[in-house]
Amino acid sequence: MATQSNTSAATALAAAGVQLNSGFIDIYAGTKPTNANTNTTGTDFLLAELAMSSVAGSAASSTWTAGAITATTAVSSGIATFYRAVSSSRVVQWDGTVSTASAGMVFNTNNFAQGASVAVTSYILTIPLV
């Protein structure tokens, strides 16, 4: 098994993060699909879509941290369970779980109400070094 340096991890994350420049974060209720290549199902529904800035974030060591994410209002009510990181051309780049405490994407509440404000508290993507 090859060892990955912090520099190569940061480079890989920075390249992945560029795909989100001017992209979107779609927040869903339902069961997270198996992976980002799997379509959402009829039981998953969009709660909110948040816009990423023109420079979505930055990488250091093995962690990518999102920059400013524009707050929005929820389009539906429900319990947020997963997100999809989507490029500006609407291609899913990756997905993950959401929480109010320990997840890659953290909100102050995961109980979204239609018309209420939705803002990300923190969004961090970490890859393990092997």
C-alpha positions as CSV (number, residue, x, y, z in Angstrom):
1,M,0.0,0.0,0.0
2,A,1.4,3.4,-1.0
3,T,1.8,6.2,1.5
4,Q,0.2,9.5,0.6
5,S,1.8,12.7,1.7
6,N,-0.1,15.7,3.1
7,T,1.0,17.7,0.0
8,S,-0.5,15.1,-2.5
9,A,-3.7,14.9,-0.3
10,A,-4.1,18.7,-0.4
11,T,-3.5,18.7,-4.1
12,A,-6.1,16.1,-4.7
13,L,-8.6,17.8,-2.5
14,A,-8.0,21.2,-4.1
15,A,-8.6,19.7,-7.6
16,A,-11.8,18.1,-6.4
17,G,-12.9,21.3,-4.7
18,V,-12.4,23.3,-7.9
19,Q,-15.3,21.3,-9.3
20,L,-17.6,23.1,-6.8
21,N,-16.6,26.6,-7.8
22,S,-19.9,28.4,-8.4
23,G,-21.6,25.1,-7.8
24,F,-24.4,24.0,-5.4
25,I,-25.0,22.0,-2.3
26,D,-28.4,20.1,-2.6
27,I,-29.8,19.0,0.8
28,Y,-32.1,16.0,0.8
29,A,-34.4,14.1,3.2
30,G,-34.5,10.4,2.7
31,T,-32.0,7.6,2.4
32,K,-28.6,8.5,1.0
33,P,-27.9,6.7,-2.2
34,T,-25.1,4.1,-2.3
35,N,-22.7,6.5,-3.8
36,A,-22.6,9.8,-5.8
37,N,-23.1,7.9,-9.1
38,T,-26.4,6.5,-7.9
39,N,-29.6,8.6,-8.6
40,T,-31.8,9.7,-5.8
41,T,-35.1,7.8,-5.5
42,G,-38.7,8.8,-5.3
43,T,-38.5,8.7,-1.5
44,D,-35.7,11.3,-1.4
45,F,-36.7,14.9,-1.7
46,L,-34.9,18.1,-2.1
47,L,-35.2,20.4,1.0
48,A,-32.8,23.2,-0.1
49,E,-30.2,24.2,-2.6
50,L,-27.3,26.4,-1.4
51,A,-25.0,28.3,-3.8
52,M,-21.2,27.9,-3.5
53,S,-19.0,30.9,-4.1
54,S,-16.8,31.3,-7.2
55,V,-14.0,29.9,-5.2
56,A,-15.8,27.1,-3.3
57,G,-13.1,26.4,-0.7
58,S,-9.5,25.6,0.0
59,A,-7.4,22.6,0.9
60,A,-4.6,22.1,3.4
61,S,-3.0,18.8,4.4
62,S,-5.8,16.2,4.0
63,T,-8.7,18.6,4.6
64,W,-10.8,20.7,2.2
65,T,-12.8,23.5,3.9
66,A,-15.7,25.3,2.2
67,G,-15.6,29.0,1.8
68,A,-18.7,31.1,1.9
69,I,-21.9,29.2,1.2
70,T,-24.9,31.5,0.5
71,A,-27.8,30.9,2.9
72,T,-31.2,30.2,1.3
73,T,-34.7,29.3,2.3
74,A,-36.0,25.7,2.4
75,V,-38.2,24.7,-0.5
76,S,-39.7,21.8,1.5
77,S,-40.1,20.6,5.1
78,G,-38.3,17.6,6.4
79,I,-35.4,16.1,8.2
80,A,-32.1,16.6,6.3
81,T,-30.1,13.4,6.0
82,F,-27.7,13.8,3.2
83,Y,-26.3,16.3,0.7
84,R,-25.0,16.3,-2.8
85,A,-22.1,18.5,-3.9
86,V,-22.9,19.6,-7.5
87,S,-20.9,21.5,-10.1
88,S,-22.1,24.6,-11.8
89,S,-23.1,22.4,-14.7
90,R,-25.2,20.3,-12.4
91,V,-22.9,17.2,-12.3
92,V,-22.8,15.4,-8.9
93,Q,-19.3,15.4,-7.6
94,W,-19.8,13.7,-4.2
95,D,-22.3,13.2,-1.5
96,G,-22.3,12.8,2.3
97,T,-24.3,12.9,5.4
98,V,-25.5,16.0,7.3
99,S,-25.8,16.5,11.1
100,T,-26.1,19.0,13.8
101,A,-22.7,18.0,15.3
102,S,-20.2,15.6,13.8
103,A,-20.5,15.2,10.0
104,G,-18.8,16.7,7.0
105,M,-21.6,19.2,6.7
106,V,-23.1,20.7,9.9
107,F,-26.3,22.7,10.3
108,N,-27.6,24.3,13.5
109,T,-30.7,22.1,12.9
110,N,-31.5,19.3,10.5
111,N,-35.2,19.8,10.8
112,F,-36.0,22.1,7.9
113,A,-39.2,24.0,7.6
114,Q,-40.4,25.2,4.2
115,G,-39.7,29.0,3.8
116,A,-37.3,29.1,6.8
117,S,-33.7,30.1,6.4
118,V,-31.1,27.4,5.8
119,A,-27.4,28.1,6.5
120,V,-24.4,25.7,6.7
121,T,-22.5,26.0,10.0
122,S,-19.4,24.2,8.6
123,Y,-18.5,22.0,5.7
124,I,-15.3,20.1,5.7
125,L,-14.2,17.2,3.5
126,T,-11.3,15.0,4.8
127,I,-9.5,12.1,3.1
128,P,-7.6,9.7,5.3
129,L,-3.9,9.4,4.8
130,V,-2.7,5.9,4.2
